Amino acid sequence: MKRKTRLLRPTISEEAAINRGIATDSDTRELETADFKRMQPLREILKRRGRPKSATHKIPVTLRLDAQIVDFFRTSGHGWQTRMNDALAGYVGRMRRTKAGRKAVDLPDG
């Protein structure tokens, strides 16, 4: 059975003590109309976080590779998957150029 959490409000004397503490704190002030106008909902702020959307979309795949190939790229540090993608893109570009003279090659741009 789920219990409801009860909100315990401060007593009048506790509320007065809290307000006195707020009044004596130099870092605290009452918010003004201008402050409220500048505020934004949290969901609007969170929409702008994270990585910007890419113009080219990548497709997640499951791929079985030799351990030495994966180790080579992983030991090169952060961004190893991007470097692996660049190496594959270079291979595709070379293959397109070499096969272009022989016959049309239907490979996706990338």
PyMOL commands that set and color helices and strands:
alter all, ss='L'
color gray80, all
select helices_A, chain A and resi 12-24+33-38+42-47+67-74+80-100
alter helices_A, ss='H'
color red, helices_A
deselect
rebuild
show_as cartoon
